[in-house]
Amino acid sequence: MATRRKTYKLRGGDVYDVEEYPDGRYGAKGKARQKKKKPTPEQMAAVNQANRAKICRRLLIEYFDAGDYFVTYTYKVEQRPKDMTVALKDLQKALRKLRPKYKKANTPFYWIRNIERGTKGAWHIHLVIKKTSGAAEWIEDAWEHGAIYITQIKKSRFYDEDFTKLANYMTKNEKTREKRSDGSKGKPRLKEASYNHAKNMPLPEPKSQKLVRWQKEVKPKKGYYIANSYEGINPATGMRYRRYTLIRIHRRI
């Protein structure tokens, strides 16, 4: 089966993020194309969530380091916003306070955020933002509505070297259902969520290749190791896919 490979070159080549999937024709050479099945709303929600997390992970790899900040802004009960529009305005006000300070410090103002409303009515905001001298104090001073929790990404429970856990956490929404220890899915913990990131964080275009056949196993490039490899079934197409991350053994960063 012909395979398409997309390779994203990140961090100047210190990291390669790779996707492999069937190349358009479903079925082996000489056989009829398989009829596509219309995915269910649940399947499409899963695909959309996976795509959000995938892009978020690449943004984290390209623009953030393990020492940057993972911030949680919370609300006092009496200051909880009435809706998402108000919560967004509260965060935008905080970001407007931070932007000139980062500019003065000559530090790129990169950020990723998720505004979340829990099923029991509590609101909080998760923010990934660059670390720079004085930034922790600025981040605290910028928020007026409740407690602030700041830690480095590497010290959070969502850290792994290719940022998969953090990306999944930052992009969760009202349809996200966490797996229980027995493998079943729990109830959603969010009533609504709003994910976004700074606009000054473009991702490089991927290099596309057509392979003759699906490879049975992933082999790393010379000088790199496989940080993460995953194979699954696309619920929208019913076809398998693979993604893996290669990290340079001797990185410049």
Phi, psi and omega in degrees: 000126178297144185231142175255132178242130174245128182239123178259119178272115185239158179052042177066021180101359175287337180225136172238126177252124192236138173238139175227138183201162179302143185268074171078304182277123179266113182122162183284168181301133179089353180254156182293149176295136178287142179288129179288142176257140179290123182291152177284163176304323179294320178293319179294322177299320179294319178296315180297319178296317179297321179292319177299312182296323181296314179292318178301318180298320179292323176297318179297317180296316186287323192244351185234158179239163182301334181274355178289174191266141168248113188247143171236119173263132178240170179243139166294150183306315184287350180249011179299136180290153181282336180200178183295327179300316180292317179299319178297318178297322178298316180290319179301323178297318179295318180294325177296328177288326184280325187306309182294332179291320177293322179297316179296326179279359180059039179242130180303136181270074179263137177204154172227138183220157171220119176267127188232136172244119182285165181293343179259007173102350180284146179245146168202163183232128173260135184223125171258127186212153182295145175270140173204165183301124179090352187295324181301317179293319178299317182298321178292315182294335184283345185252132188242005195245356181170199184286155179233132177238125183233130173216162174284148182307317184292342180263358178275162180281001181255013184269132162215164195292341176250016171063021180296312182298315182294320179297317178297320181291319183288341184250009181293153180215194185293348179260356181285129179234116183285147179282136174280171181297334180272004178095346178283164181261135179278179179284151176302142181258355180243143174272327176199161180206157179220111182258142175195174179210166179299148184277351182267034184229066179289151175257145178294151175290141181283155171271128183254135179227147174253123180258152182291320184212164176287124180280139183292327180216156181275134176242125182288153173295155177299131180090002181234159172233158180274113181278326183202137178221133183218135173238139181205187179245127177288117183293341180279329183247340184077006182257152181285158175212167181217142170222145178208159183238127178254131180237134181298135181295315178250089185279153177278349184247000000 
